[in-house]
Amino acid sequence: MRSKNRYLSRARWSVGGSYLLLTSLAFAQSQKAQNPSPSTSSVKSAAAMKGANHDQEETSSSPGQKENESQNSSKTDELLALSEAANLDRIRGFYTLGEYQACSEALTPLVSEGSPQIFADPDLLERGRLYLATCLLLQSKRESARRALRAALDADPLMARPDDLTFPPPLIRLFSEVRKEVEEQISKKEEDELVRLRLEQERAKRLEEERRRREVRLYELASQETVVAEGSRWIAALPFGAGQFQNGHQGWGFFFLTAEVVTGSTALASTIILADLNQQYIDSEIVGGGPPLNANEFNRKKKAALTTLTVATWTWIGVTLAGIADAQIRFLPERHLGARTRPLPKDLQPPKDPEESRVEPLAGWLPGGGFVGLRGAF
């Protein structure tokens, strides 16, 4: 009961104050209509003088005139701020009288983003949005009131809690809800920003590591050269596995080398044996004076040597031709023998760590003397 009486007494005081405010404003308007203010007449005369002296002002301007213009501009801003404050006080009268629809309609163009009539003063803009939210809330337009409070909190997230003596409790509760939502959204944005920054740092670190590995690999490739052996068809046409060795077929090269050496040696040995048998026959039968020959034994040895020579010769020819054909068929114009290190030019060498190469002076005393020198690491 006491709180209800207190609320009624406050409402009567507000209505009475609003009545006095409106009466004062009406009286001031009537006085202004009867007696134009000196400032209005001076502004009109100044406008006339400005029109008369327009050409002279365009051709010459002094520093004093520029200073006067800046002072006039600052005065205009002060008058604009005063007019905005007076306009907000006028609209607040609607709220005091309980005309919430008229209050919200008058405040909407003054506090909406993008409106040409929006308040220039941030404090007035914030207070106007609070009154707009209150009027909308008292008209049961809760979502519109929430948007007005959201706009105020977006402009100033650290906005103070509205005054309990000026604004009703429903607005205070709605303000707390909207502020909690804004704080949660800000916290989420901060967390998302931290995650984004961490991902960017990890990506930058990964790219830097990849770049370093790529540079190291490029330095390694640039400091190595591949040894290439050019193949020759003439070498591939030689016997004893020369073509296989040139093509890098080491196993086949040793095979043809061994086979041709064995068959060639056998043919050569058979030729020597046949020559010795013929010499024995000449010494014994033609020239005379030699030991008598056993015809059967002589013919057997000669036949064996001749057969061995024939087989070894044809075998050597076949193996040699097979080796040459293999070398020609599997001929390689170029063969990579491996890689070897070569020094890089100075402008392509990787940068050295300054800690790796340093020179330090040394000095000290020894029994019977001392020493002075340099110590370095390269």
Protein Blocks (a to p, Z undefined) as FASTA:
>chain_A
ZZmmmmmmmmmmmmmmmmmmmmmmmmmmmmmmmmccfklmmmmmmmmmmmmmmmmmmmpc
cfklmmmmmmmmmmmmmmmmmmmmmmmmmmmmmmmnopaklmmmmmmmmmcghiakbcfb
lklmmmmmmmmmmmmmmnopaklmmmmmmmmmmmmmmbccddfklpcfklmmmmmmmmmm
mmmmmmmmmmmmmmmmmmmmmmmmmmmmmmmmmmmmmmmmmmpccddddddfklmmpghh
lmmmmnopaklmmmmmmmmmmmmmmmmmmmmmmmmmmmmmmmmmmngoiacddfklmmmm
mmmmmmmmmmmmmmmmmmmmmmmmmmmmmpcfbacfbdcdddddfklpccddfklpccdd
dddddehiacddddddZZ
